[in-house]
Each structure stands twice: as C-alpha cells, then as structure tokens.
Amino acid sequence: MGTSKVNAVEKYVNTKKKMQKKISVAEATARSQSVFTWRGDNVLPEEWIEKVTETLINPINTMRELDGDMYVSDYNKICDTLYELENANAAIKKERCND
C-alpha cells in the first residue's frame, strides 16, 4: 500500500473517530444503561472509573513514597472515594435485583 493510501486510510479513521461522540447520560438512561453518581452528578461508568482513578492516584503514590504513612488530606480523599465505591456497589446490586 502506497504512502498516499495509508494517509487516506488514517485520515478516514481519524474522521470517523471524531464523528463518534460519547453518549450522554440522558441517552444512557433512555437506553437503560448504567449511570452512576459521582458527588451528586450523574456520570457514565467509564467517566466514573476515570474519576475514581484520578482521585486515588495521588494519595496512594504519596503513601508509597512515605512507606505507608499518609497525610490527613489524602486519608480524607481515600475515605470519600470509598463512599463513592460503596454507593456504586449498592446501586449495581439494586439494579441486578430489579432485572
């Protein structure tokens, strides 16, 4: 395959990716897909996982660097995220019982 054909294929793929939009929370709800709550906002599962990961990275890295010790602010972030995990877990269990 020539260089121009490869570039054309890459351009086509990139255009298709740009055209594909993430579905909104409203669309997910209409399609009966899971929607989670993160600090009062409804988010899609992928977004929720990103938020959990972003929230835990710094506190856990700090704890590693301090050989198990942690700052109180990091402890609070971890506890808040644990509550989010517990709420999501409860919502998943409730959803499974309703199916």
C-alpha positions, 0 to 999 in steps of 0.5 A, spaced: 500 500 500 502 506 497 504 512 502 498 516 499 493 510 501 495 509 508 494 517 509 487 516 506 486 510 510 488 514 517 485 520 515 478 516 514 479 513 521 481 519 524 474 522 521 470 517 523 473 517 530 471 524 531 464 523 528 463 518 534 461 522 540 460 519 547 453 518 549 450 522 554 447 520 560 440 522 558 441 517 552 444 512 557 438 512 561 433 512 555 437 506 553 437 503 560 444 503 561 448 504 567 449 511 570 452 512 576 453 518 581 459 521 582 458 527 588 451 528 586 452 528 578 450 523 574 456 520 570 457 514 565 461 508 568 467 509 564 467 517 566 466 514 573 472 509 573 476 515 570 474 519 576 475 514 581 482 513 578 484 520 578 482 521 585 486 515 588 492 516 584 495 521 588 494 519 595 496 512 594 503 514 590 504 519 596 503 513 601 508 509 597 513 514 597 512 515 605 512 507 606 505 507 608 504 513 612 499 518 609 497 525 610 490 527 613 488 530 606 489 524 602 486 519 608 480 524 607 480 523 599 481 515 600 475 515 605 470 519 600 472 515 594 470 509 598 463 512 599 463 513 592 465 505 591 460 503 596 454 507 593 456 504 586 456 497 589 449 498 592 446 501 586 449 495 581 446 490 586 439 494 586 439 494 579 441 486 578 435 485 583 430 489 579 432 485 572 
